[in-house]
Amino acid sequence: MPEPPDLTHHTAQLNRIKQHWVSAGRPPVHLLHGFTETWYGRRKQVPVLAERFTVIAPDLRGCGDTDKPAAGYDKRTMANDVVALLDRLGHERSALVGHDRGYRVGTRFAKDHRERVDGAVAMDNIPPCHRRDVRRASGPDGLLVLHVPRRVRGKGIARDVRGVCIPQCGRLCQEERSDVVNRELLGFLTGCNG
């Protein structure tokens, strides 16, 4: 399948590894992929989101064209890879959209750097944590949960908490139902300013 148009590939030495990412559009939204995936798993979101946002879709440590060091696969180190990327790009704040492992990295990022989170989206992953942990990890503005197969309800987690059930969909909702995922992402991220 061809790459989306207007996509730029980048690499840089950040947090002691060579990181690869693609970018398009503005203000910043970071798409963090799941286990064994790469940025390419977000190819159906990049062109849609890039019409309104700067989309940054890195290959996380150990995946794709990013280095595969022997160590550093704990979520804090991987979250610091994302911090280094934000710093390199001059982004003070960003929305985080994570799927599977990517949301766990995003959760750690938000717990350690809450002031840099403009909003958080969990796709097919509800971190096993207490409500106060979700509140700390969701950023001040909001949390959108795109999850299969049940609705998620939250009160007091963030100003805007939404749970969206995507029926008849497997584990890769961004692939199988990109129409629903893209619509929900655009609606939720509208308030994010970077």
Sequence and secondary structure as in RCSB ss.txt:
>XXXX:A:sequence
MPEPPDLTHHTAQLNRIKQHWVSAGRPPVHLLHGFTETWYGRRKQVPVLAERFTVIAPDLRGCGDTDKPAAGYDK
RTMANDVVALLDRLGHERSALVGHDRGYRVGTRFAKDHRERVDGAVAMDNIPPCHRRDVRRASGPDGLLVLHVPR
RVRGKGIARDVRGVCIPQCGRLCQEERSDVVNRELLGFLTGCNG
>XXXX:A:secstr
    SS EEEEEEETTEEEEEEEESSSEEEEE  TT  GGGGTTTHHHHTTTSEEEEE  TTSTTS   SS  SH
HHHHHHHHHHHHHHT S EEEEEETHHHHHHHHHHHH GGGEEEEEEES   S  HHHHHHHSTTTEEEEEESSS
    SSSSSEEEEEE SS  S HHHHTHHHHHHHHHHHHTT   
